[in-house]
Structure formats: structure tokens, C-alpha cells
Amino acid sequence: MTSAELLTKAETYLYPNYKPARIVFARGKGSELFDVEGKRYLDLAAGVAVCAVGHAHPDHAKAIADQAATLIHVSNYFYNDVNVRLAEALCQRAGMAKAFFCNSGAEANEAALKLARRHFFAKGETSRSRLVAFHSAFHGRTLGALSMTGTPKYKEGFGAPGGVSHVTYGDLDAVKAEMKDDVCAVVVEPLQGEGGVVPPPPGFLEGLRELCDRSGALLLMDEVQTGIGRLGAWFGFQRAGVRPDAITLAKGLGGGVPIGAMLTSEALAGSLPPGTHGSTFGGNPLACAAALSVLSILEREKLVDGARDKGDRLGKLLAGVAAELPSVCEGERGQGLLRGLVLREGFVARDILPKIAARGVLLTAAGDRVLRFSPPLVVTDAELQEGVSIVREVLAASAKT
Ligand SMILES: *Cc1c(COP(=O)(O)O)cnc(C)c1O
């Protein structure tokens, strides 16, 4: 079938809650995607920071195929040999004690929210249930995760549960003012992703740790986008040098196979006792084999250090574009291979993406005015240069019109 035929069917049968670009992909290799007609695209989005080891990595593909031919699912009525090994691998890298597995970022955050409330409930502190979260934070689309999400347009009309106070990201005084004895946890992204690729101001995460220690609240870090090497460390909190009580993971973890996880400290090991939380698919051998393979590829190909070094070079390239086109660009920001080119007031990132895609480069928008670069961690310097130079040309043309 041609792209045109598939697009007609898509409009007929797919639920229209998304507004995808009119490109139908059929195949990928490394940082490249090919549409149904074989047109090549340079993928600097990686399925929103998901395809950490690129597309169709042979070792990743083999690990998934081998596991599919061995054992896909047993449920959590039994152990399986794969999720035990993944739990160990993640806990060792994060310096955490326990791993809970689920299937997405929203679910991982749902687990963390339930963990925080249940932790204090079990201690008899039943009124300690309020969370502190941040404006522009993104934590997912289930109702619980939505209650923590800090962007009103995602929440409107859904009756998401309350009990979450939002303050400005980076504003420690505002957090401090909220830290009454009814707060069970602060939930924070170590760098805001969807909110516009916003790094934490210096001392912010350290300050949150201190405020939580002082009040006894938990510090939960949503590492769904920042974890698994993206920021040039296994986890964003390691880059910041701040130890959270629990973190959540998803996006890059399975390299495209759906899997989410929550890692907790030993002190929280008893907070969700048997029967209080679960997931039918969570921790299934297929998804866990994909994740184990991602970890081993990242290690073998030194892609975590690579994300730091390539990210620094990407940052310089983007800073160069911003300096060259000051009428369009405000600047560059980010860490590792999660970078944003910030556009001037009046420019809309979403409107520029199709022009960049037409030139064969794929990016996503973060917030209203940020072009987000979240390439596969296997991306090469040549690919980054190619992508940035096309973005520069498109933006230079926008500057003139
Ligand atoms: C993408 C994202 C989520 C939601 O993940 P889903 O897998 O879409 O549910 C949650 N938190 C952060 C920081 C994210 O970037």
C-alpha cells in the first residue's frame, strides 16, 4: 500500500486523539527511518527519547526474537528468570534497593504516587497525602499521573484527582512554603522534558532533598525521559549528585518495547505490601529481555559517556545556530542528548517541525517554543551536524519571511 492509501485508512480507522505528521514509516536502521516509499529521514527524535539504541539494532532485535521464541509471559503469580536479572541490573546501576515493573511512564508514576501515600498511611499518618509538583511538569496521562502533571491543557475536563500543589520549577522558596506536615512527597523531573527541556537551576535538586529531609517527605524523581543514559549519566539524579527515595523509568528503558519501572530505596521496600499494587503485564520476560539488552548495548558501546560528549558537541552546534540567528532563536539548553533550541516569542515550534521534516529531519516540540533534540544514543557526530545544518537552513528561511 502507498502512503496515500494508508493515510486514508488511518483517517478512517485510527482514533483521532493525535495529530501525526503525514508520514508513514515502514523501517528503520540506527538513526534513520524510511517511509513506505523508501524516503530517508534522519531521526533526531527517537520516538520521544525512546529508541536509545537506535532502530533495528541487531543485538536488541536478536534479544527480543530469542526471548519471544523462549518465553513471553507468565504473570506475577510466578517469578521469571529475566525480570530478576533486570531488577538487579537496574538497582546496581542506580544504587537503589528494589525494582517494580510496569508498562509505561504514566504507570510508573502512578506506582510512585501510590507508594508515597501508602507509605505514610501504613505508618498511621493518614492525613499526610498531599504532593508537591511543578508547573509545566509532565508525568503522564492516567488520572493519578495527570494530577501531578503541571500543564492545565492536559488536565482540562477529566476530573483528575486533587491533592497535588504545583509551584514554579526551580523556585525553592515556593516549595518551602508548601512543605506543611501534610506533604507526603515532592515529585520532580531532574530536567523538565515536555515542559521545554528545562535544566534544574544550580542547587535546586539539592535544595529539594534538604527540604524533604527536614519535613520527612519523600523525594520522587520522574526519570522517565532523563533516565537510561539520556543525560550522559545512567540516571539524571546521578548527574545532579542528589539521591531520591524513588525514581521512575520508562521511555529509553526498553529501547522501544513498552516497559516502565519504579526503583525504590530499602526504606520504602515495605510501603506497597502484597495485594496493594500490581500489573498483569508488568515485568514480563519479553519486555525485560529488551531492557536487559538495552543496558548491555549502552555499556558495550559506551553510549552513556557518549551521550555526555556528543551532547556537549550538539549543544555547541545549537548555540552556534542561536548566535547566528538571534531574530529566531533565544538560545540553547539541555544536558547530554536531551537538548532544546529555544525560539523567540512569536515562533511556534509545532509549526516549524513540518518544514524540518520536509527536509528529512525529525524532531519534536517541547513546550510551545522549543525544538527538542532527543536522538538515539547511537547517533553519530556526522548525523548531528547534518541535522543541525538543515535546522539552521529552515530557521534562516523563517527569519526572512
Ligand atoms: C513521557 C513521560 C511520561 C509518560 O510516559 P508514558 O509512557 O507516555 O506514560 C512521564 N513522565 C515523563 C517525565 C515523561 O517524559
The ligand as an ORCA input file, in Angstrom:
! r2SCAN-3c Opt
* xyz 0 1
  C       6.798     10.617     28.612
  C       6.819     10.924     30.039
  C       5.895     10.334     30.924
  C       4.754      9.472     30.449
  O       5.191      8.260     29.887
  P       4.141      7.337     29.094
  O       4.956      6.123     28.775
  O       3.697      8.106     27.901
  O       3.026      7.052     30.006
  C       6.018     10.610     32.269
  N       6.989     11.407     32.729
  C       7.895     11.986     31.923
  C       8.972     12.859     32.501
  C       7.825     11.779     30.547
  O       8.705     12.381     29.741
*
